């Protein structure tokens, strides 16, 4: 789902994960990944 939004829309995506399982590269969106 994140990849679909990242590829098709100019959005700001923030994920909160424990731990970060997959690093998303910026495409059309900015992806911020936070580890708790």
ChimeraX attribute file (.defattr): number of C-alpha atoms within 10 A of each C-alpha:
attribute: neighborCount
match mode: 1-to-1
recipient: residues
	/A:1	6
	/A:2	12
	/A:3	13
	/A:4	8
	/A:5	15
	/A:6	20
	/A:7	15
	/A:8	11
	/A:9	12
	/A:10	12
	/A:11	14
	/A:12	13
	/A:13	14
	/A:14	12
	/A:15	12
	/A:16	11
	/A:17	12
	/A:18	8
	/A:19	9
	/A:20	13
	/A:21	8
	/A:22	8
	/A:23	9
	/A:24	15
	/A:25	13
	/A:26	14
	/A:27	15
	/A:28	14
	/A:29	18
	/A:30	16
	/A:31	19
	/A:32	14
	/A:33	15
	/A:34	12
	/A:35	10
	/A:36	8
